Amino acid sequence: MKKIFLLKVVAVAMLGTVQAHAEENIAGETLYKNVCKNCHGPTARGMASFPKLSGNTAEFLEMRLKQYRAGEKLGPNTALMQPVAAVLSDEEIVAVSAYISTSFK
């Protein structure tokens, strides 16, 4: 009886985690398609002077977005990226970084 209860608890916890990841992925995809795609391209391979994002880890992308948000100068596109990153929450940064790192190889 205890095993069945424990299995149910684990199953519910796992479903909650899966649902949270799905919601994060949708949020990241929406953000990428509505904002990032305009400069970095539909497959995150970069366009013109805008760098390629595909192939980077989520941790790297999160770090960069947080640096831009903090006002750090990182390169020639800093003036374009700072206002974009400035309005992103921590959750949005995590979501879009995860989406990019897993969707575009």
Secondary structure, DSSP 8 states (H G I E B T S, - for coil): -HHHHHHHHHHHHHHHHHHHHHHHHHHHHHHIIIIIHHHH-TTSS-BTTB---TT--HHHHHHHHHHHHTT---STTHHHHHHHHHT--HHHHHHHHHHHHHH--
